[in-house]
Amino acid sequence: MDVSSFLNALILGVSIASIWLIAALGLTIIYGAAGVINMAHGELIMLGAYSSYMLQFYLGVPYLLCIPASFVIVALVGLALERGLIRYLYHRPLDTLLATYGVSLVLMQGVRLIFGSDPKYLAVPEIFSSNVSLGFASISTFRLVILAVTALLVFALWLLFYKTRFGVQVRAVMQNKEMAASFGINAGRVYMLTFALGAGLAGVAGSLFGVLAIVLPTMGASYVVQAFLMVVVGGGSLAGSVAASGVTGELQSVFASFTNDTFARFIIFVLIVVFLRFRPQGLFAQAGARR
Amino acid sequence: MQFTRRNLLRTTAAATAALATPHLWLPGSSEAWGATMKKGEPIKVGLLFSLTGALAVPEEDSTLVLQYAFDEINKAGGINGVPVQPVIVDAKSDFAVYSEKTKELILREKVTALFGCYTSASRKAILPTVMQRDHLLYYPTCYEGAECTQNTICTGPLANQHSQDLIPFMVEKFGKKVFFVGSNYVWPKESNKNAKVWLEKAGGELVGEEYIPLGSSEFGPVLGKIRDAKPSFIFSTVVGASDIAFHKQFKQEGFKVDSMPIASLTTGEIETRAMGADFGAGHFLSAPYFQSLDNPTNQKFVEGFLKSKYGKNGTTHYNMEETYLSAYVFKAGLEKAAAAMGIENVTPRAIRDHSGGIRIEDAVSPEGLIWIDENNFNTWLKPKIGQCQGDGTFKIVKAAEKHVAPDPYSIYPDAGVCTKDGLKAADGKLRKSVI
């Protein structure tokens, strides 16, 4: 194991971590704030990819504008979903799980009916299909874009949660919904907005993953598991998801670079199971009443 | 129903009787077949592919192209004057459903033959049922071999046919050092075993071998290893969505197709369209069929198919063409069996037994003449090497001069030789239905 390939693996690890994190961000918000186990998260990611595809293919919107546009579109879908379905199920976690799973199937088949089951293609500016070489290390430009978007979103979320009045309300509702409500916070509205926000974040992830990998009705399934892992290991808080993604991304990269991908997956899942055996509440557990 | 002693005894007795005399409630396949033929009803065939789920991308195309082929056959007068009626089921990308639907097609629909499966896993899931009923499966895609059943006919290339030309061609053109990348399941591993044999013969050197979990889209670590190993070319058996991610990230990570192309057994027209033309351009594929093959039969096939109501996905590719051929292999086999033994006596197994040596001539086969091997019932074909162009189509850069024989046990010579009646070991023992 020489130093330069180890450094390379660490740099790649940061990129893998950012991919895992951006997949998990929306779920962190939804699970952390509203306590909803959103099984349709993968399909919201898929919708983000298809929104970008649609904007690009039918309206000719440039790719970089598709990313925020996907946020808005999927956030609206999330809003409709929360108002139409999820809000009736807040006190019934098992029903939410089943209902969102049903939603995921509906979204998947709906997209298949509209767009067909063949893979779609997102065009990006030429500059994104090259790489940056720093002598010993090399990384693709598009991975840097994902990293930058992730960092930006994490910073924005931190500002939102810790520096705004809305953030104080969200954290109050997270800690104790009834108490917060008795102080005049409209808890229903907070849930609605956080769900929409979480869905929108999934949309951003989707428009990025569509370029990195593929746009398919079934693409969400491969991201939802790792997103859940990050949220559970992190404990449902923003800092927890950041830390969990950072550690697993680095482990994945280092193990995959020095052994192989299959073994890296195996060892990560084993470590996560062992970790959860001793710390089931996750890295940074939230204070307050859980529903 | 209450479980009184009397009716418990009665049901048990009935069940025992049914078990002892299966013909009472399960008509033999010959009986079922004769009955449908006498009434002048259409010939039913089962199309067992996934229309939903992860496998839908390739398998939906298979269903469409088979419907197209049977329409074509029916328009030309059917088989012996009887039209073919495809019974379409959705296997939902779930191996349990494949197996269940197989039983449904054989027992309830009483189909004459099954066309189905794309992955080896689904094939292995349904074969026990197919063999138990002595039925017939047309498996219309490439696979790894190492099977010798008396109930399958395969119209795609085996692992030994694919890479035979591709590896020496790439070694000669780009250099000796090769890096193998594949999806982590049985077909890539078996294909790579074959490729290693050809690599050794061509004087090449294996500098790395990596397998990616099925469906994974993270190729960062593998591409890092490839960067360190500096191969002359990459040999890929990555399948499905992963394959598209692999080609995209190859370019995004700054690899140049001119100096280190990917030679693939899987990246066909459907994949190059989905990844965007500039990610596929310059890479190589070995397959018996390309949409760009320049012959009148293929032009007719491509134009006819894309214009028909089944051509909505906008392309033809090797897997579709192999599936298309299987319909004509079935037609020829059924006609031959009917001529030999009378149509009322034909069983699915009899169709298979009469299919050895069947030739699909240039006038019908878009890839050119093929024929079914008389011993192992796989297909003699000419693999071709294509290079992907900027528009996602392939330019043929090399075509095999002679047909290549299918050899399911090419890397396991100790297992024996696959004959018509079973796998014949060196000591003369015959094993039937080996999967």
HADDOCK unambig.tbl for C-alpha pairs under 7 A between the chains (distance, minus, plus):
assign (segid A and resid 12 and name CA) (segid B and resid 220 and name CA) 6.82 0.50 0.50
assign (segid A and resid 117 and name CA) (segid B and resid 56 and name CA) 6.75 0.50 0.50
assign (segid A and resid 117 and name CA) (segid B and resid 57 and name CA) 5.86 0.50 0.50
assign (segid A and resid 118 and name CA) (segid B and resid 57 and name CA) 5.45 0.50 0.50
assign (segid A and resid 119 and name CA) (segid B and resid 274 and name CA) 5.33 0.50 0.50
assign (segid A and resid 120 and name CA) (segid B and resid 274 and name CA) 5.39 0.50 0.50
assign (segid A and resid 121 and name CA) (segid B and resid 274 and name CA) 5.39 0.50 0.50
assign (segid A and resid 121 and name CA) (segid B and resid 275 and name CA) 5.89 0.50 0.50
assign (segid A and resid 121 and name CA) (segid B and resid 276 and name CA) 6.02 0.50 0.50
assign (segid A and resid 128 and name CA) (segid B and resid 252 and name CA) 6.90 0.50 0.50
assign (segid A and resid 129 and name CA) (segid B and resid 251 and name CA) 6.08 0.50 0.50
assign (segid A and resid 129 and name CA) (segid B and resid 252 and name CA) 4.24 0.50 0.50
assign (segid A and resid 130 and name CA) (segid B and resid 251 and name CA) 6.53 0.50 0.50
assign (segid A and resid 130 and name CA) (segid B and resid 252 and name CA) 4.76 0.50 0.50
assign (segid A and resid 130 and name CA) (segid B and resid 253 and name CA) 6.12 0.50 0.50
assign (segid A and resid 130 and name CA) (segid B and resid 254 and name CA) 5.00 0.50 0.50
assign (segid A and resid 131 and name CA) (segid B and resid 252 and name CA) 6.05 0.50 0.50
assign (segid A and resid 131 and name CA) (segid B and resid 253 and name CA) 5.15 0.50 0.50
assign (segid A and resid 131 and name CA) (segid B and resid 254 and name CA) 4.85 0.50 0.50
assign (segid A and resid 139 and name CA) (segid B and resid 253 and name CA) 6.14 0.50 0.50
assign (segid A and resid 140 and name CA) (segid B and resid 252 and name CA) 5.34 0.50 0.50
assign (segid A and resid 140 and name CA) (segid B and resid 253 and name CA) 4.53 0.50 0.50
assign (segid A and resid 140 and name CA) (segid B and resid 254 and name CA) 6.80 0.50 0.50
assign (segid A and resid 142 and name CA) (segid B and resid 252 and name CA) 6.91 0.50 0.50
assign (segid A and resid 212 and name CA) (segid B and resid 245 and name CA) 6.43 0.50 0.50
assign (segid A and resid 212 and name CA) (segid B and resid 248 and name CA) 6.87 0.50 0.50
assign (segid A and resid 212 and name CA) (segid B and resid 249 and name CA) 6.80 0.50 0.50
assign (segid A and resid 213 and name CA) (segid B and resid 217 and name CA) 5.89 0.50 0.50
assign (segid A and resid 213 and name CA) (segid B and resid 244 and name CA) 6.58 0.50 0.50
assign (segid A and resid 213 and name CA) (segid B and resid 245 and name CA) 4.14 0.50 0.50
assign (segid A and resid 214 and name CA) (segid B and resid 241 and name CA) 6.43 0.50 0.50
assign (segid A and resid 214 and name CA) (segid B and resid 244 and name CA) 6.64 0.50 0.50
assign (segid A and resid 214 and name CA) (segid B and resid 245 and name CA) 6.34 0.50 0.50
assign (segid A and resid 218 and name CA) (segid B and resid 53 and name CA) 6.84 0.50 0.50
assign (segid A and resid 218 and name CA) (segid B and resid 54 and name CA) 6.24 0.50 0.50
assign (segid A and resid 253 and name CA) (segid B and resid 221 and name CA) 6.11 0.50 0.50
assign (segid A and resid 256 and name CA) (segid B and resid 221 and name CA) 5.80 0.50 0.50
assign (segid A and resid 257 and name CA) (segid B and resid 221 and name CA) 5.10 0.50 0.50
assign (segid A and resid 257 and name CA) (segid B and resid 222 and name CA) 6.99 0.50 0.50
assign (segid A and resid 257 and name CA) (segid B and resid 225 and name CA) 6.73 0.50 0.50
assign (segid A and resid 260 and name CA) (segid B and resid 210 and name CA) 6.87 0.50 0.50
assign (segid A and resid 261 and name CA) (segid B and resid 212 and name CA) 5.87 0.50 0.50
assign (segid A and resid 262 and name CA) (segid B and resid 212 and name CA) 6.44 0.50 0.50
assign (segid A and resid 262 and name CA) (segid B and resid 213 and name CA) 6.00 0.50 0.50
